[in-house]
Amino acid sequence: MSLFAGRVWASHSSWYSVIPALSLKGRVFLLRWDFIAGVVVGLLLVSSGVQAQGSPIRVLDDAGRVVELVRSPQRIVSLVPVATEILFGLGEGKRLVGRSRYDDYPLEALAVPDVGDAIRPSIETVLLRDPDLVILIGGSDNAEAAREMARLDVPFVSLLFNTLDDLHTNVLRLGRLVGRSDEAFEMWERIEHDLDEVRIAVDGSPRPRVFYDVGYPPAFTAGAGSYLDTLVTIAGGTNVFGDLSAPAPRVSLEAIMGRDPDIIVHPVSDGAGAGSVVPSERPGWSHLRAVRNGSVRTVPADLLHRLGPRIGEAARLLAVALHPETRGLLLP
């Protein structure tokens, strides 16, 4: 099963939905100002913020639910690999009492008890860890799990990680949940800095037309609804299927041939699974210009397919794959 980040979009009915329309620096400034000044408290309660210390914590999750906690959670079961990585990055991995089988980074996460699947998890197994908060992957695939947890009155939040905006929101949201807002702001600023370095390194270079090989068979690629589309742009390329709105649309060989990309980006995983058949060995793919010209570039799937704190590193590797001349700048 692939945990390629995000398949479902959520619509927010609150003011928080306008934040992604701002620039990244604007969002950071707005959220920092809200937190430090402590103004517009009512609005913060239905966004990703918390109330003053000692007050209940109210969080609006990506399913549009207002989740109220009487205190900062101490026993967290995270079924979202990126959320697990963020919590460790904030210095709060010690709060984790359960993780999904896919939560394998950082290495310290492997010491946290494995409770099984991230999608359609065993609620009984999760509850054996006695959590005061469960972090779920948002979307329709986990709708039944969400309903069951709500029925059993288990505190949980549903999070989406489809886009860079989602990552920004969830870094700050998780930071506030565990009382690490300053560290969360710093984490996001480091991510922004890393991405800006990549943008600068490829600025002015020709932009190759790129097919991002999400999975095969059948062929799936990155659409405009995915952070991978944004990552290709940051890395100095143009996604040939960037006009498709779905995060990971299925495409035919004929459609790929019609757009005839300059470069095929082929993610390779350390484990078995999607992407193991190289493009040159796929029926009919030898007709593609990128295959004929030897312009199939490999990247580490385990890094690029996880939208988390290491996304800057992922952008560096993708930029070097598209623009080998930047290696000295981006990979010292």
Phi and psi restraints in degrees (value plus and minus 20) as a CYANA .aco file:
   2 SER   PHI    -110.6   -70.6
   2 SER   PSI     116.0   156.0
   3 LEU   PHI    -127.0   -87.0
   3 LEU   PSI      12.6    52.6
   4 PHE   PHI     -72.1   -32.1
   4 PHE   PSI     109.2   149.2
   5 ALA   PHI     -80.7   -40.7
   5 ALA   PSI      97.2   137.2
   6 GLY   PHI      59.5    99.5
   6 GLY   PSI     106.0   146.0
   7 ARG   PHI    -149.7  -109.7
   7 ARG   PSI     -31.4     8.6
   8 VAL   PHI    -148.1  -108.1
   8 VAL   PSI     117.6   157.6
   9 TRP   PHI    -116.4   -76.4
   9 TRP   PSI     128.6   168.6
  10 ALA   PHI    -139.1   -99.1
  10 ALA   PSI     125.5   165.5
  11 SER   PHI    -127.5   -87.5
  11 SER   PSI     113.9   153.9
  12 HIS   PHI    -123.1   -83.1
  12 HIS   PSI     117.6   157.6
  13 SER   PHI    -112.2   -72.2
  13 SER   PSI     -27.8    12.2
  14 SER   PHI    -113.1   -73.1
  14 SER   PSI     157.2   197.2
  15 TRP   PHI     -79.4   -39.4
  15 TRP   PSI     -43.4    -3.4
  16 TYR   PHI     -82.0   -42.0
  16 TYR   PSI     -41.5    -1.5
  17 SER   PHI     -88.5   -48.5
  17 SER   PSI     -35.5     4.5
  18 VAL   PHI    -103.1   -63.1
  18 VAL   PSI     -36.2     3.8
  19 ILE   PHI     -80.2   -40.2
  19 ILE   PSI     -63.8   -23.8
  20 PRO   PHI     -79.0   -39.0
  20 PRO   PSI     -38.1     1.9
  21 ALA   PHI     -95.4   -55.4
  21 ALA   PSI     -36.6     3.4
  22 LEU   PHI    -100.6   -60.6
  22 LEU   PSI     146.2   186.2
  23 SER   PHI     -86.1   -46.1
  23 SER   PSI     141.1   181.1
  24 LEU   PHI     -79.3   -39.3
  24 LEU   PSI     -64.0   -24.0
  25 LYS   PHI     -84.8   -44.8
  25 LYS   PSI     -55.7   -15.7
  26 GLY   PHI     -85.0   -45.0
  26 GLY   PSI     -60.0   -20.0
  27 ARG   PHI     -86.0   -46.0
  27 ARG   PSI     -62.9   -22.9
  28 VAL   PHI     -80.8   -40.8
  28 VAL   PSI     -65.4   -25.4
  29 PHE   PHI     -80.8   -40.8
  29 PHE   PSI     -65.3   -25.3
  30 LEU   PHI     -83.0   -43.0
  30 LEU   PSI     -67.1   -27.1
  31 LEU   PHI     -89.6   -49.6
  31 LEU   PSI     -56.4   -16.4
  32 ARG   PHI     -84.9   -44.9
  32 ARG   PSI     -63.3   -23.3
  33 TRP   PHI     -81.7   -41.7
  33 TRP   PSI     -63.0   -23.0
  34 ASP   PHI     -78.8   -38.8
  34 ASP   PSI     -63.9   -23.9
  35 PHE   PHI     -89.7   -49.7
  35 PHE   PSI     -65.9   -25.9
  36 ILE   PHI     -93.5   -53.5
  36 ILE   PSI     -66.1   -26.1
  37 ALA   PHI     -94.0   -54.0
  37 ALA   PSI     -48.1    -8.1
  38 GLY   PHI      51.1    91.1
  38 GLY   PSI       1.3    41.3
  39 VAL   PHI    -113.1   -73.1
  39 VAL   PSI     148.1   188.1
  40 VAL   PHI      31.9    71.9
  40 VAL   PSI      28.2    68.2
  41 VAL   PHI     -80.4   -40.4
  41 VAL   PSI     -58.7   -18.7
  42 GLY   PHI     -80.3   -40.3
  42 GLY   PSI     -57.2   -17.2
  43 LEU   PHI     -88.1   -48.1
  43 LEU   PSI     -60.4   -20.4
  44 LEU   PHI     -81.4   -41.4
  44 LEU   PSI     -51.8   -11.8
  45 LEU   PHI     -84.8   -44.8
  45 LEU   PSI     -46.7    -6.7
  46 VAL   PHI    -126.8   -86.8
  46 VAL   PSI      -4.4    35.6
  47 SER   PHI    -130.2   -90.2
  47 SER   PSI    -163.2  -123.2
  48 SER   PHI    -113.6   -73.6
  48 SER   PSI      -5.3    34.7
  49 GLY   PHI    -118.4   -78.4
  49 GLY   PSI    -197.1  -157.1
  50 VAL   PHI    -150.9  -110.9
  50 VAL   PSI     148.2   188.2
  51 GLN   PHI    -106.2   -66.2
  51 GLN   PSI    -197.0  -157.0
  52 ALA   PHI     -80.6   -40.6
  52 ALA   PSI     138.5   178.5
  53 GLN   PHI     -76.4   -36.4
  53 GLN   PSI     116.1   156.1
  54 GLY   PHI      72.5   112.5
  54 GLY   PSI     -35.3     4.7
  55 SER   PHI    -112.8   -72.8
  55 SER   PSI     141.5   181.5
  56 PRO   PHI     -78.9   -38.9
  56 PRO   PSI     130.0   170.0
  57 ILE   PHI    -118.1   -78.1
  57 ILE   PSI     103.2   143.2
  58 ARG   PHI    -136.9   -96.9
  58 ARG   PSI     107.4   147.4
  59 VAL   PHI    -148.3  -108.3
  59 VAL   PSI     114.4   154.4
  60 LEU   PHI    -112.3   -72.3
  60 LEU   PSI      94.6   134.6
  61 ASP   PHI    -108.8   -68.8
  61 ASP   PSI    -197.9  -157.9
  62 ASP   PHI    -101.1   -61.1
  62 ASP   PSI     -17.6    22.4
  63 ALA   PHI    -117.7   -77.7
  63 ALA   PSI     -16.9    23.1
  64 GLY   PHI      62.1   102.1
  64 GLY   PSI      -5.7    34.3
  65 ARG   PHI    -113.7   -73.7
  65 ARG   PSI     115.5   155.5
  66 VAL   PHI    -108.0   -68.0
  66 VAL   PSI      94.2   134.2
  67 VAL   PHI    -122.7   -82.7
  67 VAL   PSI     106.0   146.0
  68 GLU   PHI    -132.6   -92.6
  68 GLU   PSI     108.0   148.0
  69 LEU   PHI    -137.8   -97.8
  69 LEU   PSI     119.4   159.4
  70 VAL   PHI     -93.5   -53.5
  70 VAL   PSI     -42.2    -2.2
  71 ARG   PHI    -176.8  -136.8
  71 ARG   PSI     150.4   190.4
  72 SER   PHI     -82.5   -42.5
  72 SER   PSI     110.9   150.9
  73 PRO   PHI     -83.9   -43.9
  73 PRO   PSI     120.8   160.8
  74 GLN   PHI    -131.8   -91.8
  74 GLN   PSI     -39.7     0.3
  75 ARG   PHI    -148.1  -108.1
  75 ARG   PSI      73.0   113.0
  76 ILE   PHI    -124.4   -84.4
  76 ILE   PSI     111.8   151.8
  77 VAL   PHI    -124.6   -84.6
  77 VAL   PSI      95.3   135.3
  78 SER   PHI    -123.9   -83.9
  78 SER   PSI     100.3   140.3
  79 LEU   PHI    -126.3   -86.3
  79 LEU   PSI       0.7    40.7
  80 VAL   PHI    -144.7  -104.7
  80 VAL   PSI      88.2   128.2
  81 PRO   PHI     -72.9   -32.9
  81 PRO   PSI     -59.6   -19.6
  82 VAL   PHI     -86.6   -46.6
  82 VAL   PSI     -60.1   -20.1
  83 ALA   PHI     -82.6   -42.6
  83 ALA   PSI     -59.6   -19.6
  84 THR   PHI     -80.8   -40.8
  84 THR   PSI     -65.4   -25.4
  85 GLU   PHI     -83.0   -43.0
  85 GLU   PSI     -61.2   -21.2
  86 ILE   PHI     -82.6   -42.6
  86 ILE   PSI     -65.6   -25.6
  87 LEU   PHI     -81.9   -41.9
  87 LEU   PSI     -61.5   -21.5
  88 PHE   PHI     -84.2   -44.2
  88 PHE   PSI     -60.2   -20.2
  89 GLY   PHI     -83.7   -43.7
  89 GLY   PSI     -46.8    -6.8
  90 LEU   PHI    -106.6   -66.6
  90 LEU   PSI     -19.9    20.1
  91 GLY   PHI      62.2   102.2
  91 GLY   PSI      -1.0    39.0
  92 GLU   PHI    -140.3  -100.3
  92 GLU   PSI       6.3    46.3
  93 GLY   PHI     -82.5   -42.5
  93 GLY   PSI     -43.1    -3.1
  94 LYS   PHI     -84.4   -44.4
  94 LYS   PSI     -38.6     1.4
  95 ARG   PHI     -99.0   -59.0
  95 ARG   PSI     -33.4     6.6
  96 LEU   PHI     -98.7   -58.7
  96 LEU   PSI     106.4   146.4
  97 VAL   PHI    -136.2   -96.2
  97 VAL   PSI     -18.8    21.2
  98 GLY   PHI    -185.7  -145.7
  98 GLY   PSI     131.0   171.0
  99 ARG   PHI    -168.1  -128.1
  99 ARG   PSI     144.8   184.8
 100 SER   PHI    -102.1   -62.1
 100 SER   PSI     147.0   187.0
 101 ARG   PHI     -85.1   -45.1
 101 ARG   PSI     -35.6     4.4
 102 TYR   PHI    -112.3   -72.3
 102 TYR   PSI     -28.1    11.9
 103 ASP   PHI    -102.2   -62.2
 103 ASP   PSI      69.4   109.4
 104 ASP   PHI    -140.4  -100.4
 104 ASP   PSI      -7.8    32.2
 105 TYR   PHI    -160.8  -120.8
 105 TYR   PSI     116.2   156.2
 106 PRO   PHI     -90.6   -50.6
 106 PRO   PSI     158.7   198.7
 107 LEU   PHI     -78.2   -38.2
 107 LEU   PSI     -50.8   -10.8
 108 GLU   PHI     -81.1   -41.1
 108 GLU   PSI     -44.4    -4.4
 109 ALA   PHI     -84.1   -44.1
 109 ALA   PSI     -46.3    -6.3
 110 LEU   PHI     -87.1   -47.1
 110 LEU   PSI     -37.0     3.0
 111 ALA   PHI    -100.5   -60.5
 111 ALA   PSI     -33.2     6.8
 112 VAL   PHI     -99.0   -59.0
 112 VAL   PSI     115.7   155.7
 113 PRO   PHI     -74.9   -34.9
 113 PRO   PSI     113.5   153.5
 114 ASP   PHI    -104.1   -64.1
 114 ASP   PSI     102.0   142.0
 115 VAL   PHI    -125.1   -85.1
 115 VAL   PSI     -14.0    26.0
 116 GLY   PHI      88.6   128.6
 116 GLY   PSI    -159.0  -119.0
 117 ASP   PHI     -94.2   -54.2
 117 ASP   PSI     131.6   171.6
 118 ALA   PHI    -108.5   -68.5
 118 ALA   PSI     -51.5   -11.5
 119 ILE   PHI    -122.7   -82.7
 119 ILE   PSI     110.9   150.9
 120 ARG   PHI      32.4    72.4
 120 ARG   PSI      38.4    78.4
 121 PRO   PHI     -90.5   -50.5
 121 PRO   PSI     142.4   182.4
 122 SER   PHI     -98.1   -58.1
 122 SER   PSI      89.5   129.5
 123 ILE   PHI     -83.4   -43.4
 123 ILE   PSI     -58.2   -18.2
 124 GLU   PHI     -79.8   -39.8
 124 GLU   PSI     -64.3   -24.3
 125 THR   PHI     -86.0   -46.0
 125 THR   PSI     -59.7   -19.7
 126 VAL   PHI     -82.2   -42.2
 126 VAL   PSI     -64.4   -24.4
 127 LEU   PHI     -87.9   -47.9
 127 LEU   PSI     -43.2    -3.2
 128 LEU   PHI     -83.3   -43.3
 128 LEU   PSI     -39.6     0.4
 129 ARG   PHI    -106.2   -66.2
 129 ARG   PSI     -20.1    19.9
 130 ASP   PHI      31.6    71.6
 130 ASP   PSI      35.3    75.3
 131 PRO   PHI     -98.3   -58.3
 131 PRO   PSI     130.0   170.0
 132 ASP   PHI    -123.0   -83.0
 132 ASP   PSI     -18.3    21.7
 133 LEU   PHI    -180.6  -140.6
 133 LEU   PSI     114.4   154.4
 134 VAL   PHI    -136.5   -96.5
 134 VAL   PSI     113.2   153.2
 135 ILE   PHI    -124.9   -84.9
 135 ILE   PSI      97.5   137.5
 136 LEU   PHI    -127.5   -87.5
 136 LEU   PSI     128.4   168.4
 137 ILE   PHI     -89.2   -49.2
 137 ILE   PSI     106.3   146.3
 138 GLY   PHI     -94.0   -54.0
 138 GLY   PSI     145.5   185.5
 139 GLY   PHI      94.9   134.9
 139 GLY   PSI     153.3   193.3
 140 SER   PHI     -86.5   -46.5
 140 SER   PSI     -48.2    -8.2
 141 ASP   PHI     -82.5   -42.5
 141 ASP   PSI     -47.0    -7.0
 142 ASN   PHI    -128.6   -88.6
 142 ASN   PSI      -3.8    36.2
 143 ALA   PHI     -81.9   -41.9
 143 ALA   PSI     -60.1   -20.1
 144 GLU   PHI     -86.1   -46.1
 144 GLU   PSI     -62.0   -22.0
 145 ALA   PHI     -82.3   -42.3
 145 ALA   PSI     -60.5   -20.5
 146 ALA   PHI     -83.7   -43.7
 146 ALA   PSI     -63.0   -23.0
 147 ARG   PHI     -82.4   -42.4
 147 ARG   PSI     -61.2   -21.2
 148 GLU   PHI     -87.7   -47.7
 148 GLU   PSI     -60.1   -20.1
 149 MET   PHI     -85.9   -45.9
 149 MET   PSI     -58.9   -18.9
 150 ALA   PHI     -83.7   -43.7
 150 ALA   PSI     -60.5   -20.5
 151 ARG   PHI     -83.3   -43.3
 151 ARG   PSI     -57.0   -17.0
 152 LEU   PHI    -108.2   -68.2
 152 LEU   PSI     -17.4    22.6
 153 ASP   PHI      41.5    81.5
 153 ASP   PSI      19.3    59.3
 154 VAL   PHI    -110.7   -70.7
 154 VAL   PSI     103.8   143.8
 155 PRO   PHI     -84.3   -44.3
 155 PRO   PSI     107.6   147.6
 156 PHE   PHI    -171.3  -131.3
 156 PHE   PSI     137.1   177.1
 157 VAL   PHI    -147.1  -107.1
 157 VAL   PSI     122.0   162.0
 158 SER   PHI    -124.4   -84.4
 158 SER   PSI     104.8   144.8
 159 LEU   PHI    -141.6  -101.6
 159 LEU   PSI     121.0   161.0
 160 LEU   PHI    -128.3   -88.3
 160 LEU   PSI     122.2   162.2
 161 PHE   PHI    -151.7  -111.7
 161 PHE   PSI      46.2    86.2
 162 ASN   PHI    -112.6   -72.6
 162 ASN   PSI     -55.3   -15.3
 163 THR   PHI    -153.5  -113.5
 163 THR   PSI     148.7   188.7
 164 LEU   PHI     -82.0   -42.0
 164 LEU   PSI     -54.1   -14.1
 165 ASP   PHI     -80.8   -40.8
 165 ASP   PSI     -59.5   -19.5
 166 ASP   PHI     -82.4   -42.4
 166 ASP   PSI     -62.8   -22.8
 167 LEU   PHI     -81.2   -41.2
 167 LEU   PSI     -66.5   -26.5
 168 HIS   PHI     -75.9   -35.9
 168 HIS   PSI     -71.6   -31.6
 169 THR   PHI     -78.4   -38.4
 169 THR   PSI     -64.9   -24.9
 170 ASN   PHI     -97.1   -57.1
 170 ASN   PSI     -50.2   -10.2
 171 VAL   PHI     -79.6   -39.6
 171 VAL   PSI     -68.4   -28.4
 172 LEU   PHI     -88.5   -48.5
 172 LEU   PSI     -58.7   -18.7
 173 ARG   PHI     -83.1   -43.1
 173 ARG   PSI     -68.6   -28.6
 174 LEU   PHI     -86.9   -46.9
 174 LEU   PSI     -56.3   -16.3
 175 GLY   PHI     -80.2   -40.2
 175 GLY   PSI     -61.6   -21.6
 176 ARG   PHI     -90.8   -50.8
 176 ARG   PSI     -55.4   -15.4
 177 LEU   PHI     -80.9   -40.9
 177 LEU   PSI     -56.6   -16.6
 178 VAL   PHI    -125.5   -85.5
 178 VAL   PSI      -4.5    35.5
 179 GLY   PHI      51.3    91.3
 179 GLY   PSI       9.7    49.7
 180 ARG   PHI    -144.8  -104.8
 180 ARG   PSI      27.7    67.7
 181 SER   PHI     -84.4   -44.4
 181 SER   PSI     -62.6   -22.6
 182 ASP   PHI     -81.5   -41.5
 182 ASP   PSI     -64.1   -24.1
 183 GLU   PHI     -84.6   -44.6
 183 GLU   PSI     -54.6   -14.6
 184 ALA   PHI     -87.4   -47.4
 184 ALA   PSI     -62.5   -22.5
 185 PHE   PHI     -79.9   -39.9
 185 PHE   PSI     -62.7   -22.7
 186 GLU   PHI     -84.6   -44.6
 186 GLU   PSI     -59.5   -19.5
 187 MET   PHI     -80.7   -40.7
 187 MET   PSI     -65.9   -25.9
 188 TRP   PHI     -86.0   -46.0
 188 TRP   PSI     -58.6   -18.6
 189 GLU   PHI     -83.8   -43.8
 189 GLU   PSI     -55.3   -15.3
 190 ARG   PHI     -85.7   -45.7
 190 ARG   PSI     -61.3   -21.3
 191 ILE   PHI     -81.1   -41.1
 191 ILE   PSI     -67.4   -27.4
 192 GLU   PHI     -78.9   -38.9
 192 GLU   PSI     -64.1   -24.1
 193 HIS   PHI     -81.3   -41.3
 193 HIS   PSI     -64.4   -24.4
 194 ASP   PHI     -81.9   -41.9
 194 ASP   PSI     -63.0   -23.0
 195 LEU   PHI     -87.4   -47.4
 195 LEU   PSI     -57.7   -17.7
 196 ASP   PHI     -83.6   -43.6
 196 ASP   PSI     -57.2   -17.2
 197 GLU   PHI     -81.4   -41.4
 197 GLU   PSI     -58.2   -18.2
 198 VAL   PHI     -87.9   -47.9
 198 VAL   PSI     -64.6   -24.6
 199 ARG   PHI     -76.5   -36.5
 199 ARG   PSI     -63.9   -23.9
 200 ILE   PHI     -85.7   -45.7
 200 ILE   PSI     -60.2   -20.2
 201 ALA   PHI     -83.8   -43.8
 201 ALA   PSI     -53.3   -13.3
 202 VAL   PHI    -120.5   -80.5
 202 VAL   PSI     -21.3    18.7
 203 ASP   PHI     -80.1   -40.1
 203 ASP   PSI     109.7   149.7
 204 GLY   PHI      68.6   108.6
 204 GLY   PSI     -29.6    10.4
 205 SER   PHI    -100.3   -60.3
 205 SER   PSI     131.1   171.1
 206 PRO   PHI     -77.8   -37.8
 206 PRO   PSI     123.7   163.7
 207 ARG   PHI    -123.1   -83.1
 207 ARG   PSI      84.5   124.5
 208 PRO   PHI     -87.9   -47.9
 208 PRO   PSI     132.1   172.1
 209 ARG   PHI    -105.4   -65.4
 209 ARG   PSI     105.4   145.4
 210 VAL   PHI    -140.0  -100.0
 210 VAL   PSI     114.3   154.3
 211 PHE   PHI    -125.1   -85.1
 211 PHE   PSI      99.4   139.4
 212 TYR   PHI    -114.4   -74.4
 212 TYR   PSI      98.8   138.8
 213 ASP   PHI    -108.4   -68.4
 213 ASP   PSI      61.9   101.9
 214 VAL   PHI     -84.7   -44.7
 214 VAL   PSI     -63.0   -23.0
 215 GLY   PHI    -185.7  -145.7
 215 GLY   PSI     136.7   176.7
 216 TYR   PHI    -184.8  -144.8
 216 TYR   PSI     125.0   165.0
 217 PRO   PHI    -107.8   -67.8
 217 PRO   PSI     139.5   179.5
 218 PRO   PHI     -89.4   -49.4
 218 PRO   PSI     158.1   198.1
 219 ALA   PHI     -98.1   -58.1
 219 ALA   PSI     105.2   145.2
 220 PHE   PHI    -141.0  -101.0
 220 PHE   PSI     127.5   167.5
 221 THR   PHI    -155.1  -115.1
 221 THR   PSI    -196.1  -156.1
 222 ALA   PHI    -116.4   -76.4
 222 ALA   PSI     107.6   147.6
 223 GLY   PHI    -124.4   -84.4
 223 GLY   PSI    -196.9  -156.9
 224 ALA   PHI     -84.6   -44.6
 224 ALA   PSI     -40.1    -0.1
 225 GLY   PHI    -101.1   -61.1
 225 GLY   PSI     -13.1    26.9
 226 SER   PHI    -137.0   -97.0
 226 SER   PSI     127.1   167.1
 227 TYR   PHI     -83.4   -43.4
 227 TYR   PSI     -43.4    -3.4
 228 LEU   PHI     -85.0   -45.0
 228 LEU   PSI     -53.9   -13.9
 229 ASP   PHI     -81.2   -41.2
 229 ASP   PSI     -64.7   -24.7
 230 THR   PHI     -84.2   -44.2
 230 THR   PSI     -59.5   -19.5
 231 LEU   PHI     -85.0   -45.0
 231 LEU   PSI     -59.3   -19.3
 232 VAL   PHI     -80.1   -40.1
 232 VAL   PSI     -62.1   -22.1
 233 THR   PHI     -84.8   -44.8
 233 THR   PSI     -66.3   -26.3
 234 ILE   PHI     -79.3   -39.3
 234 ILE   PSI     -57.8   -17.8
 235 ALA   PHI    -100.0   -60.0
 235 ALA   PSI     -17.0    23.0
 236 GLY   PHI      72.5   112.5
 236 GLY   PSI       5.1    45.1
 237 GLY   PHI    -142.6  -102.6
 237 GLY   PSI     155.1   195.1
 238 THR   PHI    -143.2  -103.2
 238 THR   PSI      99.4   139.4
 239 ASN   PHI     -91.8   -51.8
 239 ASN   PSI      99.5   139.5
 240 VAL   PHI     -88.4   -48.4
 240 VAL   PSI     -38.2     1.8
 241 PHE   PHI    -132.6   -92.6
 241 PHE   PSI       6.0    46.0
 242 GLY   PHI     -88.8   -48.8
 242 GLY   PSI     -28.2    11.8
 243 ASP   PHI    -106.2   -66.2
 243 ASP   PSI     -27.9    12.1
 244 LEU   PHI    -108.2   -68.2
 244 LEU   PSI     113.5   153.5
 245 SER   PHI     -99.1   -59.1
 245 SER   PSI     -44.3    -4.3
 246 ALA   PHI     -88.0   -48.0
 246 ALA   PSI     126.8   166.8
 247 PRO   PHI     -82.3   -42.3
 247 PRO   PSI     -60.4   -20.4
 248 ALA   PHI    -159.7  -119.7
 248 ALA   PSI      53.6    93.6
 249 PRO   PHI     -92.4   -52.4
 249 PRO   PSI     126.9   166.9
 250 ARG   PHI    -102.1   -62.1
 250 ARG   PSI     113.9   153.9
 251 VAL   PHI    -151.8  -111.8
 251 VAL   PSI     130.8   170.8
 252 SER   PHI    -108.6   -68.6
 252 SER   PSI     141.2   181.2
 253 LEU   PHI     -80.5   -40.5
 253 LEU   PSI     -58.2   -18.2
 254 GLU   PHI     -81.1   -41.1
 254 GLU   PSI     -60.4   -20.4
 255 ALA   PHI     -86.8   -46.8
 255 ALA   PSI     -59.5   -19.5
 256 ILE   PHI     -84.9   -44.9
 256 ILE   PSI     -63.8   -23.8
 257 MET   PHI     -82.2   -42.2
 257 MET   PSI     -56.4   -16.4
 258 GLY   PHI     -83.4   -43.4
 258 GLY   PSI     -48.7    -8.7
 259 ARG   PHI    -120.2   -80.2
 259 ARG   PSI     -33.3     6.7
 260 ASP   PHI      15.1    55.1
 260 ASP   PSI      52.8    92.8
 261 PRO   PHI     -85.6   -45.6
 261 PRO   PSI     134.5   174.5
 262 ASP   PHI     -92.9   -52.9
 262 ASP   PSI     -56.8   -16.8
 263 ILE   PHI    -154.6  -114.6
 263 ILE   PSI     119.1   159.1
 264 ILE   PHI    -127.8   -87.8
 264 ILE   PSI     103.0   143.0
 265 VAL   PHI    -113.6   -73.6
 265 VAL   PSI      98.1   138.1
 266 HIS   PHI    -134.6   -94.6
 266 HIS   PSI      84.0   124.0
 267 PRO   PHI     -91.7   -51.7
 267 PRO   PSI     117.9   157.9
 268 VAL   PHI    -141.2  -101.2
 268 VAL   PSI     107.1   147.1
 269 SER   PHI    -117.5   -77.5
 269 SER   PSI     132.1   172.1
 270 ASP   PHI     -86.5   -46.5
 270 ASP   PSI     -46.5    -6.5
 271 GLY   PHI    -126.7   -86.7
 271 GLY   PSI    -199.8  -159.8
 272 ALA   PHI     -95.5   -55.5
 272 ALA   PSI     137.9   177.9
 273 GLY   PHI     123.2   163.2
 273 GLY   PSI    -181.2  -141.2
 274 ALA   PHI     -77.4   -37.4
 274 ALA   PSI     122.3   162.3
 275 GLY   PHI      73.6   113.6
 275 GLY   PSI     -18.4    21.6
 276 SER   PHI     -97.2   -57.2
 276 SER   PSI     -40.1    -0.1
 277 VAL   PHI    -110.9   -70.9
 277 VAL   PSI      93.1   133.1
 278 VAL   PHI     -89.4   -49.4
 278 VAL   PSI     128.8   168.8
 279 PRO   PHI     -74.7   -34.7
 279 PRO   PSI     -56.0   -16.0
 280 SER   PHI     -87.0   -47.0
 280 SER   PSI     -37.3     2.7
 281 GLU   PHI    -120.5   -80.5
 281 GLU   PSI     -14.9    25.1
 282 ARG   PHI    -111.8   -71.8
 282 ARG   PSI     119.0   159.0
 283 PRO   PHI     -76.3   -36.3
 283 PRO   PSI     105.1   145.1
 284 GLY   PHI      65.8   105.8
 284 GLY   PSI     -33.9     6.1
 285 TRP   PHI     -94.2   -54.2
 285 TRP   PSI     -36.6     3.4
 286 SER   PHI     -85.0   -45.0
 286 SER   PSI     -35.6     4.4
 287 HIS   PHI     -98.3   -58.3
 287 HIS   PSI     -33.0     7.0
 288 LEU   PHI     -95.8   -55.8
 288 LEU   PSI     118.6   158.6
 289 ARG   PHI     -77.8   -37.8
 289 ARG   PSI     -60.9   -20.9
 290 ALA   PHI     -82.3   -42.3
 290 ALA   PSI     -57.2   -17.2
 291 VAL   PHI     -91.1   -51.1
 291 VAL   PSI     -65.8   -25.8
 292 ARG   PHI     -79.5   -39.5
 292 ARG   PSI     -56.9   -16.9
 293 ASN   PHI    -110.1   -70.1
 293 ASN   PSI     -16.8    23.2
 294 GLY   PHI      49.2    89.2
 294 GLY   PSI      10.5    50.5
 295 SER   PHI    -124.3   -84.3
 295 SER   PSI      24.0    64.0
 296 VAL   PHI    -119.5   -79.5
 296 VAL   PSI      96.0   136.0
 297 ARG   PHI    -129.3   -89.3
 297 ARG   PSI     109.4   149.4
 298 THR   PHI    -112.3   -72.3
 298 THR   PSI     125.1   165.1
 299 VAL   PHI    -158.5  -118.5
 299 VAL   PSI     136.8   176.8
 300 PRO   PHI     -95.8   -55.8
 300 PRO   PSI      92.7   132.7
 301 ALA   PHI     -82.3   -42.3
 301 ALA   PSI     -57.0   -17.0
 302 ASP   PHI     -82.2   -42.2
 302 ASP   PSI     -44.8    -4.8
 303 LEU   PHI    -112.4   -72.4
 303 LEU   PSI     -68.9   -28.9
 304 LEU   PHI     -90.9   -50.9
 304 LEU   PSI     -45.8    -5.8
 305 HIS   PHI    -113.7   -73.7
 305 HIS   PSI       0.1    40.1
 306 ARG   PHI    -150.4  -110.4
 306 ARG   PSI      87.1   127.1
 307 LEU   PHI    -102.2   -62.2
 307 LEU   PSI      69.1   109.1
 308 GLY   PHI    -163.9  -123.9
 308 GLY   PSI    -180.2  -140.2
 309 PRO   PHI     -79.7   -39.7
 309 PRO   PSI     -40.7    -0.7
 310 ARG   PHI    -112.0   -72.0
 310 ARG   PSI      -3.3    36.7
 311 ILE   PHI     -84.9   -44.9
 311 ILE   PSI     -47.4    -7.4
 312 GLY   PHI     -84.7   -44.7
 312 GLY   PSI     -60.9   -20.9
 313 GLU   PHI     -83.1   -43.1
 313 GLU   PSI     -60.7   -20.7
 314 ALA   PHI     -81.0   -41.0
 314 ALA   PSI     -62.7   -22.7
 315 ALA   PHI     -83.2   -43.2
 315 ALA   PSI     -58.1   -18.1
 316 ARG   PHI     -80.8   -40.8
 316 ARG   PSI     -68.2   -28.2
 317 LEU   PHI     -85.3   -45.3
 317 LEU   PSI     -57.9   -17.9
 318 LEU   PHI     -88.1   -48.1
 318 LEU   PSI     -60.3   -20.3
 319 ALA   PHI     -82.8   -42.8
 319 ALA   PSI     -60.9   -20.9
 320 VAL   PHI     -86.3   -46.3
 320 VAL   PSI     -55.2   -15.2
 321 ALA   PHI     -84.2   -44.2
 321 ALA   PSI     -57.8   -17.8
 322 LEU   PHI    -103.8   -63.8
 322 LEU   PSI     -52.0   -12.0
 323 HIS   PHI    -153.1  -113.1
 323 HIS   PSI      59.9    99.9
 324 PRO   PHI     -75.0   -35.0
 324 PRO   PSI     -44.8    -4.8
 325 GLU   PHI     -87.3   -47.3
 325 GLU   PSI     -33.1     6.9
 326 THR   PHI    -109.8   -69.8
 326 THR   PSI     -20.3    19.7
 327 ARG   PHI     -74.6   -34.6
 327 ARG   PSI     -64.9   -24.9
 328 GLY   PHI     -82.4   -42.4
 328 GLY   PSI     -51.5   -11.5
 329 LEU   PHI     -98.9   -58.9
 329 LEU   PSI     -59.7   -19.7
 330 LEU   PHI    -120.2   -80.2
 330 LEU   PSI     -42.6    -2.6
 331 LEU   PHI    -145.3  -105.3
 331 LEU   PSI      53.2    93.2
